[in-house]
Amino acid sequence: MSDSPSHPLARRTFVGGGVGLVLAGCAGSAEPWKTKSVPVDEGVVEIDIKDHPELLTPGGLLALKPGKARKPVLVQRLENDQVRVLSLRCSHLGCTVRWDNEQQVLRCPCHGSRFDDRGAVLEGPAKEALAVYDSQMQGNRIRFRFEE
């Protein structure tokens, strides 16, 4: 077998390696989520923030995988006892978006779409915002409706 670039396997290896470098560059400093599974009871997820220290203070982020969901959701602790829950499924082709702490955006590692912390598209190819789930915080409990 030849190592010359004109050989199909060598060309595939070269192109595959180049694509990998491009995708790694698109990902920036965004790391994959470490998700925690939570049960869904009649379309509702309820968690106690005492069990999730990431959510004890405003600015906290927590990736959860409700029930048998294929993609996780992001629970964000906001100011004034508010919360926001976003789907982490990219609206372009369904990859799982990641938080880029350096740029403070959600970034899709597959095609480079970027979303703000509210799920709005900052840069395509995605054209639609990330799904936002109805959520509320009451005392130490966070509840949100989840339907996949």
C-alpha positions as CSV (number, residue, x, y, z in Angstrom):
1,M,0.0,0.0,0.0
2,S,1.4,3.4,-1.0
3,D,1.6,6.4,1.4
4,S,1.2,8.8,-1.5
5,P,-1.7,11.3,-1.2
6,S,-3.1,10.0,-4.4
7,H,-3.9,6.7,-2.7
8,P,-7.6,6.7,-1.6
9,L,-6.9,5.5,2.0
10,A,-4.1,8.0,2.5
11,R,-6.3,10.8,1.1
12,R,-9.2,9.8,3.5
13,T,-6.8,9.7,6.4
14,F,-5.5,13.2,5.6
15,V,-9.0,14.7,5.0
16,G,-10.3,13.0,8.2
17,G,-7.4,14.4,10.3
18,G,-8.0,17.9,8.8
19,V,-11.7,17.7,9.7
20,G,-10.8,16.7,13.2
21,L,-8.5,19.7,13.6
22,V,-11.2,22.0,12.3
23,L,-13.9,20.6,14.7
24,A,-11.5,20.8,17.6
25,G,-10.9,24.5,16.7
26,C,-14.6,25.1,16.6
27,A,-15.1,23.7,20.1
28,G,-12.9,26.3,21.7
29,S,-12.6,25.7,25.4
30,A,-16.0,24.1,25.6
31,E,-16.0,20.9,27.6
32,P,-18.5,18.0,27.3
33,W,-21.2,18.0,30.0
34,K,-21.1,15.7,33.0
35,T,-24.8,15.1,33.3
36,K,-26.8,13.9,36.3
37,S,-29.9,11.7,35.7
38,V,-33.2,12.8,37.3
39,P,-36.6,11.3,37.2
40,V,-39.6,12.8,35.3
41,D,-42.9,12.4,37.0
42,E,-45.9,13.1,34.7
43,G,-43.9,15.5,32.6
44,V,-42.4,17.4,35.6
45,V,-38.8,17.3,36.9
46,E,-38.3,18.5,40.5
47,I,-34.9,18.8,42.2
48,D,-33.7,20.1,45.5
49,I,-30.8,22.5,45.2
50,K,-29.3,21.1,48.4
51,D,-28.6,18.0,46.3
52,H,-27.0,20.1,43.6
53,P,-24.4,22.5,45.0
54,E,-23.8,24.0,41.5
55,L,-27.1,25.7,41.9
56,L,-26.7,27.2,45.4
57,T,-25.6,30.6,44.1
58,P,-26.6,32.7,41.0
59,G,-24.5,31.9,38.0
60,G,-24.5,28.1,38.7
61,L,-25.0,25.7,35.8
62,L,-26.1,22.1,36.0
63,A,-26.6,19.7,33.1
64,L,-29.4,17.1,33.8
65,K,-30.7,14.2,31.8
66,P,-34.4,13.9,32.6
67,G,-35.7,10.4,32.5
68,K,-34.9,8.6,29.2
69,A,-34.1,11.9,27.3
70,R,-31.6,11.6,24.5
71,K,-30.2,15.0,25.2
72,P,-29.5,16.8,28.5
73,V,-31.0,20.1,29.6
74,L,-29.1,23.0,31.3
75,V,-30.4,24.4,34.5
76,Q,-29.2,27.9,35.2
77,R,-29.5,29.6,38.6
78,L,-30.2,33.3,38.0
79,E,-30.4,36.3,40.4
80,N,-33.5,36.8,42.6
81,D,-34.3,33.1,43.0
82,Q,-35.0,32.7,39.3
83,V,-34.0,29.8,37.1
84,R,-33.8,29.1,33.4
85,V,-33.9,25.6,31.8
86,L,-32.6,25.2,28.2
87,S,-32.4,22.2,25.9
88,L,-28.8,21.4,25.1
89,R,-29.9,20.0,21.7
90,C,-28.6,22.2,18.9
91,S,-31.4,23.4,16.8
92,H,-29.3,22.9,13.6
93,L,-28.7,19.1,13.6
94,G,-29.2,18.0,17.2
95,C,-25.6,17.8,18.6
96,T,-25.2,18.5,22.3
97,V,-24.1,22.1,22.8
98,R,-21.4,22.9,25.4
99,W,-20.7,25.8,27.7
100,D,-17.7,27.8,26.6
101,N,-16.6,29.5,29.8
102,E,-14.0,31.6,28.1
103,Q,-16.5,33.3,25.7
104,Q,-19.5,32.8,28.0
105,V,-21.6,31.2,25.2
106,L,-23.1,27.8,24.4
107,R,-21.2,26.3,21.5
108,C,-22.1,23.4,19.2
109,P,-19.0,21.2,18.7
110,C,-20.4,19.8,15.4
111,H,-20.8,22.8,13.1
112,G,-19.9,25.8,15.3
113,S,-23.3,27.4,16.1
114,R,-23.1,29.7,19.1
115,F,-26.0,30.6,21.5
116,D,-26.2,33.1,24.3
117,D,-27.1,32.0,27.8
118,R,-30.8,32.5,27.0
119,G,-30.5,30.1,24.0
120,A,-30.7,32.8,21.3
121,V,-28.6,32.2,18.2
122,L,-25.5,34.3,18.1
123,E,-23.9,32.6,15.1
124,G,-25.2,29.9,12.7
125,P,-25.6,27.6,10.9
126,A,-28.4,27.2,13.5
127,K,-31.3,29.4,12.7
128,E,-33.6,28.7,15.7
129,A,-33.0,29.3,19.4
130,L,-32.5,26.5,21.9
131,A,-35.8,25.3,23.4
132,V,-36.6,26.9,26.8
133,Y,-38.6,24.9,29.3
134,D,-41.1,26.5,31.8
135,S,-39.4,26.5,35.1
136,Q,-39.7,28.0,38.6
137,M,-37.8,28.0,41.9
138,Q,-39.8,27.8,45.1
139,G,-37.6,27.8,48.2
140,N,-35.0,25.1,47.7
141,R,-36.8,23.4,44.9
142,I,-36.6,23.8,41.2
143,R,-39.4,22.5,39.0
144,F,-39.7,22.4,35.3
145,R,-41.9,20.8,32.7
146,F,-40.1,18.4,30.4
147,E,-41.3,16.9,27.2
148,E,-39.0,15.7,24.6
